[in-house]
Amino acid sequence: MRDKNQSNQWPLPALLTSASAAIADSLLRRAFGWQARRSHPRRTVQVRLGISRLRMPVSQRDCAISQRTVMSNAGLWIGAIALCAFASGCKPDDSPFKAENESLRKQLTKQESVVTSLQDGNKVMHQQIDLLNQELRDAMKSAQSAKAEAKAAAADLAIQAVQAKKLSADVQKTVAAQAAQTIHVEEKGTQTEDIPRPLSTVAKVVEDTLSRNGYHIKVSIKTDQKAVYVTERKVSPPASLEVSGSRNQYVLSLHGLPSNITKLNVKADFEKLAQGGRILSVSAEEIAEIERSLIREINKALTSPSKT
């Protein structure tokens, strides 16, 4: 089956090769004066068909080719052979692919450069972010340190304020004690009464009573065991010739005694005024009555439910 199939095919390369060989042989014989042997006209030769193994007898008369035929077809055959050789030796033109590859390579290089630039920029940005974060952490530490220092300073200031307040109170107490010891209220000629109330309660009631009756306190000295009040001079001008006016000033001293008893001394510097500012004489009994009237006002205020 294989030989049969091959016998039906005429491969072009084999035919061309066989034809070229025959033509070349004929041309060489003519060029160099070779002459072919004469053979018997009826002599047959075996001719192989292509690359197949089949052979068939062909007479030389049937195969004879005139010189004119060979010369007319030789150029055609040589051109065909040269064309085949040129076609087999030519390579396809790959210049468009080269240009495209070069363009793609340039684009790839450019993209790699852009990616590298972006990576560098990203690295710089991360460095800046890290630097800002570090500065923020430093600022927060500084703020916390300043806050702690301010808190400590405020605590120290509060302690100093308490100490200053305490010192001021101690100084005031010391000064008041010294002043109380220095100021001596003469008890002779004064109205005295022991009040069964603590010194602090009596002192508060004395201040309220003086203020309610129009006497402003000029000097006030208070300690734990003693209190002294000196009022400003209160003047009441005479209303007419028949009714005289007056001016008065109180000096009060309070002494704390055991069992929450307070000793109250009241001395009045009372004077009567006539028209023209003339001072009238006042008896000791009238002065004592002025002093007793103030003590009654103080006792009245102490017995009031709001004061007890």
C-alpha positions as a printed Julia matrix, in Angstrom:
308×3 Matrix{Float64}:
   0.0     0.0     0.0
   2.82    2.39    0.75
   4.5     1.91   -2.61
   1.21    2.28   -4.38
   0.45    5.56   -2.66
   3.93    6.88   -3.3
   3.67    5.96   -6.95
   0.68    8.23   -7.34
   2.56   11.24   -5.88
   5.03   13.44   -7.81
   7.01   15.31   -5.22
   8.08   18.63   -6.59
  11.61   18.65   -5.1
  12.43   15.26   -6.56
  11.2    16.21   -9.99
  13.1    19.46   -9.89
  16.25   17.67   -8.83
  15.93   15.07  -11.56
  15.19   17.68  -14.19
  18.05   19.85  -13.05
  20.45   16.95  -13.22
  19.35   16.06  -16.72
  19.59   19.63  -17.93
  22.97   20.13  -16.31
  24.27   16.93  -17.89
  23.09   17.98  -21.32
  24.57   21.48  -20.99
  27.92   20.15  -19.81
  28.16   17.75  -22.71
  27.48   20.59  -25.15
  29.9    22.94  -23.45
  32.82   20.55  -23.34
  32.12   18.74  -26.57
  31.03   15.58  -25.01
  28.79   13.41  -27.13
  26.43   10.88  -25.9
  26.72    7.36  -26.94
  24.45    6.25  -29.67
  22.2     3.52  -28.63
  19.94    1.29  -30.46
  16.7     2.97  -31.26
  14.73    0.08  -30.05
  16.75   -0.31  -26.87
  14.82    0.35  -23.75
  15.91    1.73  -20.4
  14.45    1.49  -16.96
  13.09    4.84  -15.67
  12.34    5.33  -11.96
   9.29    7.39  -11.23
  10.13    9.95   -8.6
  11.26    8.5    -5.26
   9.13    5.4    -5.7
  10.53    1.99   -6.31
   8.45    1.49   -9.46
  10.31    1.33  -12.66
   9.02    1.2   -16.22
  10.69    0.53  -19.57
  11.0     3.55  -21.81
  12.63    3.56  -25.22
  15.33    6.11  -26.03
  13.34    7.29  -28.98
  10.52    8.27  -26.68
  12.89   10.06  -24.35
  14.78   11.95  -26.97
  14.81   15.71  -26.4
  15.85   18.01  -29.14
  18.59   20.49  -28.56
  16.24   23.31  -29.38
  13.77   22.19  -26.72
  16.51   21.92  -24.15
  17.91   25.34  -24.95
  14.5    26.99  -24.9
  13.58   25.52  -21.52
  16.97   25.75  -19.82
  16.56   29.42  -18.82
  13.16   28.7   -17.35
  14.49   25.84  -15.31
  17.5    27.77  -14.08
  15.24   30.72  -13.05
  12.96   28.35  -11.19
  15.93   26.76   -9.42
  17.36   30.21   -8.5
  13.96   31.35   -7.26
  13.62   28.29   -5.07
  17.11   28.79   -3.71
  16.45   32.47   -3.03
  13.13   31.66   -1.39
  14.73   29.02    0.79
  17.59   31.36    1.76
  15.51   34.45    2.54
  14.48   35.14    6.08
  11.24   36.91    7.03
  11.52   40.62    7.77
  11.12   40.96   11.54
  11.81   44.72   11.72
   8.18   45.6    12.77
   8.42   43.11   15.63
  11.78   44.51   16.6
  10.37   48.05   16.74
   7.4    46.89   18.77
   9.65   44.97   21.15
  11.9    48.01   21.51
   8.87   50.21   22.22
   7.58   47.72   24.77
  11.03   47.55   26.36
  11.16   51.35   26.64
   7.67   51.45   28.15
   8.66   48.75   30.62
  11.79   50.71   31.55
   9.72   53.87   32.01
   7.16   52.03   34.15
   9.93   50.52   36.25
  11.35   54.02   36.73
   7.92   55.32   37.78
   7.49   52.42   40.21
  10.94   53.07   41.64
  10.11   56.77   42.05
   6.83   55.89   43.76
   8.61   53.49   46.08
  11.18   56.16   46.94
   8.42   58.71   47.54
   6.55   56.21   49.7
   9.7    55.58   51.7
  10.23   59.33   52.21
   6.57   59.73   53.22
   6.89   56.94   55.78
  10.02   58.61   57.15
   8.15   61.92   57.46
   5.24   60.15   59.17
   7.61   58.46   61.6
   9.28   61.82   62.29
   5.91   63.5    62.91
   4.84   60.66   65.18
   8.06   61.0    67.15
   7.57   64.76   67.45
   3.98   64.17   68.58
   5.12   61.68   71.19
   7.76   64.14   72.41
   5.18   66.93   72.56
   2.78   64.69   74.51
   5.56   63.78   76.93
   6.43   67.45   77.36
   2.76   68.33   77.91
   2.38   65.56   80.48
   5.56   66.66   82.21
   4.4    70.29   82.22
   0.98   69.19   83.52
   2.61   67.2    86.3
   4.84   70.15   87.17
   1.85   72.51   87.17
  -0.07   70.11   89.38
   2.86   69.85   91.78
   3.23   73.65   91.76
  -0.49   74.07   92.44
  -0.25   71.61   95.33
   2.75   73.48   96.73
   0.92   76.77   96.3
  -2.12   75.4    98.1
   0.08   74.18  100.93
   1.8    77.56  101.09
  -1.57   79.32  101.06
  -2.78   77.17  103.95
   0.43   77.82  105.79
   0.19   81.56  105.09
  -3.42   81.6   106.23
  -2.52   79.76  109.36
   0.43   82.04  109.93
  -1.75   85.08  109.37
  -4.3    83.77  111.82
  -1.55   83.09  114.33
  -0.15   86.58  113.8
  -3.58   88.09  114.19
  -4.14   86.14  117.35
  -0.76   87.18  118.67
  -1.36   90.81  117.81
  -4.84   90.69  119.28
  -3.54   89.09  122.46
  -0.85   91.69  122.76
  -3.33   94.47  122.06
  -5.79   93.02  124.54
  -3.11   92.95  127.14
  -2.06   96.47  126.27
  -5.55   97.94  126.23
  -6.89   98.16  129.72
 -10.51   99.12  130.27
 -10.99  100.78  133.58
 -13.73   98.89  135.36
 -14.27  101.61  137.9
 -17.29  103.64  136.99
 -18.51  101.08  134.41
 -21.57   98.88  134.36
 -20.69   95.19  134.71
 -22.77   92.03  134.28
 -21.98   88.31  134.1
 -23.84   86.67  131.22
 -24.28   82.87  131.19
 -23.24   82.54  127.56
 -19.97   81.7   125.8
 -17.69   84.55  124.84
 -18.17   83.98  121.1
 -21.97   84.17  121.4
 -21.92   87.33  123.49
 -19.43   89.0   121.13
 -21.65   88.3   118.11
 -24.71   89.72  119.9
 -22.76   92.82  120.99
 -21.72   93.54  117.39
 -25.3    93.16  116.13
 -26.72   95.37  118.9
 -24.24   98.19  118.28
 -24.89   98.11  114.54
 -28.67   98.09  115.03
 -28.49  101.2   117.25
 -26.36  103.16  114.8
 -22.93  102.69  116.4
 -20.1   101.81  113.98
 -17.24   99.78  115.44
 -13.97  101.7   115.21
 -11.68   99.17  116.93
 -12.29   95.45  117.4
  -9.89   93.09  119.16
 -10.87   89.48  119.79
  -9.05   86.53  121.32
 -10.19   83.24  122.72
 -10.58   84.68  126.19
 -11.09   88.39  125.63
 -12.75   90.88  123.28
 -12.65   94.7   123.18
 -14.86   97.02  121.1
 -14.52  100.77  120.66
 -17.23  102.55  118.73
 -17.11  105.78  116.78
 -18.65  108.81  118.43
 -22.34  109.05  117.57
 -23.71  112.63  117.45
 -27.4   113.54  117.76
 -27.81  117.32  117.18
 -30.42  119.15  119.34
 -33.85  119.39  117.79
 -34.72  122.73  119.44
 -33.82  125.02  122.29
 -35.88  122.95  124.72
 -34.55  119.57  123.62
 -30.8   119.1   123.77
 -28.77  116.83  121.6
 -26.08  114.36  122.59
 -22.94  112.57  121.54
 -21.82  109.26  122.87
 -19.07  106.66  122.45
 -19.03  103.14  123.89
 -16.08  101.08  125.08
 -16.98   97.44  125.79
 -14.82   94.64  127.1
 -15.7    90.96  127.35
 -13.82   88.38  129.46
 -14.35   84.65  129.19
 -14.85   82.92  132.54
 -15.11   79.24  133.42
 -18.42   77.41  132.92
 -19.18   79.41  129.7
 -19.76   82.66  131.57
 -18.85   85.99  129.97
 -18.2    89.1   131.98
 -19.44   92.23  130.16
 -18.17   95.75  130.99
 -19.76   98.81  129.37
 -18.42  102.36  129.65
 -20.09  105.29  127.95
 -18.58  108.69  127.15
 -21.86  110.56  127.03
 -22.28  114.31  126.58
 -25.24  116.63  126.04
 -25.21  119.29  123.35
 -27.14  122.54  123.29
 -27.75  124.94  120.44
 -24.5   126.34  119.04
 -22.5   123.26  120.06
 -22.42  124.15  123.69
 -21.73  121.15  125.99
 -24.01  120.69  128.96
 -23.03  118.99  132.16
 -24.19  115.36  132.68
 -24.52  113.58  136.04
 -22.98  110.19  136.77
 -26.44  108.69  137.14
 -27.36  109.7   133.61
 -24.17  108.12  132.25
 -24.86  104.91  134.23
 -28.37  104.78  132.79
 -26.96  105.01  129.24
 -24.63  102.1   130.02
 -27.39   99.98  131.59
 -29.64  100.62  128.62
 -27.06   99.03  126.28
 -26.72   96.0   128.58
 -30.5    95.56  128.55
 -30.47   95.6   124.74
 -27.76   92.93  124.7
 -29.63   90.67  127.15
 -32.82   91.14  125.18
 -31.04   90.02  122.03
 -29.54   87.01  123.83
 -32.91   85.85  125.1
 -34.36   86.06  121.62
 -35.0    82.54  120.16
 -33.12   83.43  116.99
 -29.93   84.24  118.97
 -29.98   81.19  121.18
